[in-house]
């Protein structure tokens, strides 16, 4: 996208939002603002890691004050950060998604080129993959960890009812039907934020239409409203109609779906590997601590492409304002932040404390000696058995397409649209985005 088009696009977001950052004012006082999304009990361990890193940075770069700015992930990504980028007042350090978000901000010259910094710190070849943060051969963000998505399930319930981990979608549906008949919810879900149900949908459509299909939407090579995509969302709608999700899910916040599994109301839950830490914490999981297993969404009969691929990657981490390069103290702070955040110690700590899969090439010995739960070992084993991974859809599509898809899935759940009509609307948004040369 040309810069003029980009700024125009972002300006529409700014006009629709009254949320302005305090980052601009803070920079005048010499205080560095660090925008993070580690809010709530489930993310406390990640916040602790961030605070410990900043304590070390403060010792290495004395005299530079910093301020933590915690914002909900969805609000930061879709509203606040976008607004700040329009007026070039993003914080010095902020939570950043790779893919389309990074591409967008690089085109507007808002992100700091980290390529020379990584070379200086000896980190150029230390990451497993920086593809989602790389634009024209330069690196503009660093993933804090990897992720994988799949089904968490109640092991005790499965054992008591003679259920086995499914290897096909038909087997998964047979389990869901049995759970529903038993008076429980088959799949825990809370869909107030559309990205939550779209996790399941993303993998489901990748089973029906192939793991690479999402790559082609922005080029026009593939279509949202193609027959396999319609089949995938028809299956999703079928699950909704059969009552496989909790009634009233559209009014429930994300954290509530974990509570459904913990309370024993639901038996399975599709979520990211980051959720594993909840089930290792007695304060959060209660009697379900250590009693949760994990499996990948199974194969679809007649589905296209490799059916063992998992939704996974390295799409979320930290980005840095391009303005940092004009301030020696802030640049020194950023370099120290990267050095202290991205190393074997913090990678292992994130894995042990929060189940965050490493984004760096940590030594095999350290990984083998890491104190992780059986659940995390199951997740790693599922990833090792997979033939590959495909990134989440929102790292590959534009903001407008994401919005159309988000509105569509919630209308589908609410029974207000058919799968074809929903996907026709998403394809229309995609056509507009493609004609604007977004990517």
C-alpha positions in Angstrom: 0.0 0.0 0.0 1.3 3.5 -0.8 2.0 5.7 2.2 -0.8 8.1 1.3 -3.3 5.3 1.1 -2.0 3.8 4.3 -2.3 7.0 6.3 -5.7 7.6 4.8 -6.7 4.1 5.9 -5.4 4.5 9.4 -7.0 7.9 9.7 -10.4 6.3 9.3 -9.5 4.2 12.4 -8.4 7.3 14.2 -11.6 9.1 13.4 -13.6 6.2 14.8 -11.6 6.1 18.0 -11.2 8.7 20.7 -8.4 6.7 22.4 -5.1 8.5 22.3 -1.9 7.4 23.9 0.0 9.2 26.7 3.1 8.1 24.8 3.5 11.4 23.1 3.5 13.3 26.4 5.7 10.8 28.1 8.4 11.0 25.4 8.8 14.8 26.1 9.7 14.0 29.7 12.3 11.4 28.7 10.1 8.5 30.1 10.0 5.5 27.9 6.6 3.9 27.6 6.4 0.1 27.3 3.0 -1.1 26.0 2.2 -4.6 27.1 -0.9 -6.8 27.0 -0.1 -9.0 30.0 -3.3 -8.3 31.9 -5.2 -10.6 34.3 -4.3 -13.5 36.5 -3.6 -15.9 33.6 -0.8 -13.6 32.3 0.8 -12.7 35.6 3.8 -14.9 34.9 4.5 -13.1 31.7 4.2 -9.7 33.4 6.6 -10.9 36.0 9.2 -11.7 33.3 8.7 -8.3 31.7 9.2 -6.6 35.1 12.4 -8.6 35.8 13.8 -7.7 32.4 13.1 -4.0 32.9 14.8 -4.2 36.3 18.0 -5.4 34.6 17.7 -2.8 31.8 17.4 -0.1 34.4 20.8 -1.1 35.9 22.4 -1.2 32.5 21.0 2.0 31.3 20.7 4.2 34.4 18.9 7.6 34.4 16.2 6.5 31.9 12.7 6.3 33.4 10.1 4.0 32.0 6.4 3.5 32.4 4.4 0.3 31.9 1.2 0.7 29.9 -1.0 -2.3 30.1 -3.8 -2.6 27.5 -6.1 -5.4 26.4 -4.6 -7.2 23.4 -7.6 -6.6 21.1 -7.9 -3.0 22.0 -4.2 -2.4 21.5 -4.0 -4.1 18.2 -7.2 -2.9 16.6 -7.7 0.5 18.1 -5.0 2.1 20.2 -1.8 1.3 18.4 -3.4 2.0 15.0 -4.5 5.4 16.2 -1.1 6.2 17.6 0.6 5.1 14.3 -1.5 7.7 12.4 0.0 10.6 14.4 3.3 8.9 14.9 3.0 8.7 18.7 3.3 5.0 19.4 5.2 4.0 22.5 8.9 3.3 22.3 8.3 -0.4 22.9 5.0 -2.1 22.2 3.2 -5.4 21.7 3.2 -6.1 18.0 1.8 -8.7 15.7 3.7 -9.9 12.7 2.4 -10.4 9.2 -0.1 -7.7 7.9 0.3 -5.5 11.0 4.1 -5.3 10.6 3.8 -4.8 6.9 1.4 -1.9 7.3 3.5 -0.1 9.8 6.8 -0.6 7.9 5.2 1.0 4.8 4.4 4.0 7.0 8.0 4.2 8.4 6.8 3.7 11.9 8.9 0.7 13.0 12.6 0.5 14.0 14.8 -1.6 11.7 16.2 -4.2 14.1 18.5 -5.9 11.6 21.7 -4.0 12.6 20.8 -4.3 16.3 20.5 -8.1 16.1 23.8 -8.3 14.4 25.4 -6.1 17.0 24.0 -8.3 19.8 24.9 -11.5 18.1 21.2 -12.6 17.7 20.8 -12.6 13.9 20.6 -16.4 13.7 19.2 -17.2 17.1 15.5 -17.2 16.2 13.6 -20.2 14.9 11.6 -18.0 12.4 11.4 -14.2 11.9 9.4 -14.5 8.7 6.3 -12.8 10.1 8.3 -9.8 11.2 10.5 -9.5 8.1 9.7 -7.0 5.3 12.0 -6.7 2.3 14.7 -8.6 4.0 14.8 -6.4 7.1 13.5 -7.3 10.6 11.1 -5.1 12.4 9.8 -7.1 15.4 10.8 -10.0 17.6 8.4 -12.9 18.6 8.4 -13.5 22.4 7.5 -17.1 21.9 5.8 -19.6 19.7 2.3 -21.0 19.9 0.2 -23.9 18.7 -3.5 -24.4 18.8 -5.5 -27.5 19.6 -8.0 -29.1 21.9 -7.5 -29.2 25.7 -9.7 -31.9 27.2 -10.8 -33.3 30.6 -8.7 -36.5 30.9 -10.7 -37.9 33.8 -14.0 -37.5 31.9 -12.5 -39.2 28.8 -11.3 -42.1 30.9 -14.5 -42.5 32.9 -16.6 -42.6 29.7 -14.2 -44.8 27.7 -13.4 -42.0 25.2 -10.2 -42.0 23.2 -8.4 -39.0 21.6 -10.0 -38.7 18.1 -8.0 -39.2 14.9 -10.7 -38.0 12.5 -13.3 -35.3 12.6 -16.0 -37.9 12.5 -14.6 -39.4 15.8 -14.5 -35.9 17.3 -18.1 -35.3 16.4 -19.1 -38.7 17.9 -17.5 -37.6 21.2 -19.2 -34.3 21.0 -22.6 -35.9 20.5 -22.0 -38.3 23.5 -20.9 -35.3 25.7 -24.0 -33.4 24.7 -26.3 -36.3 25.5 -24.6 -36.6 28.9 -25.8 -33.0 29.7 -22.5 -31.3 29.3 -21.1 -28.8 26.8 -18.8 -30.5 24.3 -16.7 -27.4 23.4 -16.0 -24.6 25.9 -16.2 -21.3 24.1 -16.6 -17.6 24.9 -17.1 -15.5 21.7 -17.5 -11.9 22.8 -14.2 -11.4 21.0 -14.4 -12.8 17.5 -10.9 -14.1 17.4 -11.8 -16.7 19.9 -14.2 -18.7 17.8 -12.1 -17.9 14.7 -9.3 -20.1 16.2 -11.5 -23.2 15.7 -12.8 -21.9 12.4 -9.3 -21.2 11.1 -8.1 -24.7 11.6 -11.4 -26.2 10.4 -11.2 -24.3 7.1 -7.5 -25.3 6.7 -8.6 -29.0 7.0 -11.3 -28.6 4.4 -9.6 -26.3 2.0 -5.9 -27.0 2.7 -3.3 -25.4 5.1 -2.1 -23.0 2.4 -5.4 -21.5 1.3 -5.2 -18.4 3.5 -1.9 -17.4 1.8 -3.8 -16.9 -1.5 -6.6 -14.6 -0.4 -4.7 -11.4 -0.7 -3.4 -12.3 -4.2 -6.7 -13.5 -5.5 -5.4 -17.0 -6.0 -7.9 -18.4 -3.6 -11.4 -17.3 -2.6 -13.1 -17.0 0.8 -16.4 -18.2 -0.8 -15.0 -21.2 -2.5 -16.8 -24.6 -2.1 -14.4 -26.0 0.5 -14.5 -22.9 2.6 -18.3 -23.0 2.5 -18.2 -26.6 3.6 -15.9 -25.7 6.6 -18.3 -23.0 7.8 -21.3 -25.1 7.2 -19.8 -27.7 9.5 -19.1 -25.0 12.1 -22.7 -23.8 11.9 -23.8 -27.4 12.3 -22.0 -27.6 15.6 -23.6 -24.4 16.7 -27.1 -25.7 15.8 -26.4 -28.9 17.7 -25.6 -27.0 20.8 -22.0 -28.1 21.0 -21.0 -24.6 22.3 -22.4 -22.9 25.5 -25.6 -21.0 25.1 -25.0 -17.3 25.2 -21.3 -17.5 24.2 -21.5 -14.2 22.3 -21.8 -12.4 25.6 -18.9 -14.2 27.3 -15.3 -12.9 27.7 -12.4 -15.1 26.6 -11.3 -16.2 30.1 -14.7 -17.6 30.7 -14.2 -20.5 28.3 -11.4 -21.8 30.5 -13.7 -21.6 33.5 -16.2 -23.8 31.6 -13.6 -26.5 31.4 -12.3 -26.0 34.9 -15.9 -26.1 36.4 -16.6 -29.4 34.5 -19.4 -27.8 32.5 -17.5 -28.4 29.3 -15.3 -31.3 28.3 -13.1 -29.9 25.5 -11.8 -26.4 24.6 -10.0 -25.2 21.5 -7.3 -22.7 22.5 -3.7 -21.7 22.1 -0.8 -23.5 23.8 -0.5 -20.4 26.0 -3.5 -21.6 27.9 -1.5 -24.5 29.4 -0.2 -22.4 32.3 -3.8 -22.0 33.6 -4.1 -25.8 34.1 -0.8 -25.9 36.0 -1.9 -23.3 38.5 -4.0 -24.6 41.5 -5.3 -21.1 42.2 -6.8 -21.0 38.7 -7.5 -24.6 37.8 -8.5 -26.0 41.2 -9.4 -29.7 41.0 -8.6 -29.7 37.3 -4.9 -29.0 37.9 -2.8 -31.6 36.1 -5.9 -33.3 34.7 -6.1 -31.7 31.3 -4.7 -33.3 28.0 -4.2 -31.9 24.5 -4.7 -33.1 20.9 -4.8 -31.5 17.5 -8.0 -30.9 15.5 -8.2 -34.2 13.7 -8.3 -35.0 10.0 -11.3 -34.3 7.7 -12.3 -37.1 5.4 -11.8 -35.7 1.8 -10.1 -32.6 3.1 -7.5 -30.9 0.9 -3.8 -30.9 1.6 -1.8 -32.3 4.5 -4.2 -33.1 7.4 -1.5 -33.1 10.1 -0.6 -29.4 9.9 -1.3 -27.4 13.1 -2.1 -23.7 13.5 1.1 -22.4 14.9 3.9 -19.9 14.5 5.7 -16.9 15.9 3.4 -14.0 15.3 3.3 -12.0 18.6 6.1 -10.1 20.3 7.6 -6.7 20.6 8.1 -3.9 18.1 9.9 -0.6 18.6 9.2 2.9 17.4 11.3 4.2 14.5 11.8 7.4 16.5 14.0 5.6 19.0 16.9 5.8 16.6 17.0 9.6 17.0 17.6 9.3 20.8 20.8 7.7 22.0 19.4 7.0 25.5 16.2 5.4 24.2 18.2 3.4 21.6 20.5 2.1 24.4 17.4 1.2 26.4 15.9 -0.7 23.5 19.2 -2.6 22.9 19.4 -3.6 26.5 15.7 -4.6 26.5 16.3 -6.9 23.5 19.5 -8.4 25.1 17.8 -9.1 28.4 14.4 -10.3 27.0 15.7 -12.5 24.2 18.0 -15.1 25.6 18.0 -18.8 26.7 17.2 -17.9 30.3 14.0 -16.0 29.6 12.9 -18.5 26.9 13.2 -21.4 29.3 11.5 -19.3 32.0 8.6 -18.5 29.8 8.3 -22.2 28.9 8.4 -23.4 32.5 6.3 -20.7 34.1 3.8 -20.1 31.4 4.0 -22.8 28.8 5.1 -20.3 26.1 7.0 -22.3 23.4 10.5 -20.9 22.6 10.9 -18.6 19.7 14.6 -18.9 19.8 17.0 -21.8 19.2 17.5 -22.8 22.8 20.0 -25.6 23.4 18.5 -29.1 23.3 20.1 -29.8 26.7 18.4 -26.9 28.3 15.1 -27.8 26.7 15.4 -31.4 27.9 16.1 -30.2 31.5 13.3 -27.7 31.5 10.8 -28.2 34.3 7.6 -28.4 32.3 4.2 -30.0 33.0 3.0 -33.2 31.3 0.5 -31.0 29.4 3.3 -28.9 27.9 5.1 -32.1 26.9 1.9 -33.3 25.2 1.7 -30.0 23.3 5.3 -30.2 22.2 4.8 -33.8 21.1 1.7 -32.9 19.0 3.8 -30.2 17.3 6.6 -32.7 16.7 4.3 -35.1 15.0 2.8 -32.5 12.7 4.2 -32.3 9.2 4.2 -28.5 9.5 2.4 -25.4 10.7 0.3 -22.7 9.1 0.1 -19.2 10.6 -3.1 -17.7 12.1 -5.3 -16.0 9.4 -5.0 -12.6 11.0 -1.3 -12.4 10.2 -2.1 -12.8 6.5 -5.2 -10.6 5.9 -5.8 -6.9 6.0 -7.6 -5.2 8.9 -10.8 -4.7 6.8 -11.0 -8.3 5.8 -10.4 -9.3 9.5 -13.3 -7.1 10.5 -15.6 -8.6 7.9 -14.6 -12.1 9.0 -15.1 -11.2 12.7 -18.5 -9.7 12.1 -19.4 -12.7 10.0 -18.5 -15.4 12.5 -20.5 -13.7 15.2 -23.5 -13.4 12.9 -23.1 -17.0 12.0 -23.1 -18.0 15.7 -26.1 -15.8 16.3 -28.0 -17.5 13.4 -28.2 -14.3 11.4 -26.4 -15.3 8.3 -25.7 -18.4 6.2 -22.1 -19.6 5.6 -22.3 -18.6 1.9 -23.7 -15.2 2.6 -21.0 -14.6 5.3 -18.2 -15.7 3.0 -19.5 -13.7 0.1 -19.3 -10.6 2.4 -15.7 -11.5 3.4 -14.7 -12.0 -0.2 -16.2 -8.6 -1.1 -14.0 -7.0 1.5 -11.1 -9.0 0.2 -11.7 -7.8 -3.3 -11.7 -4.2 -2.1 -8.5 -4.7 -0.2 -6.8 -6.4 -3.1 -7.8 -3.5 -5.5 -6.3 -1.1 -3.1 -3.0 -3.0 -3.4 -2.8 -3.5 0.4 0.1 -5.9 0.3 
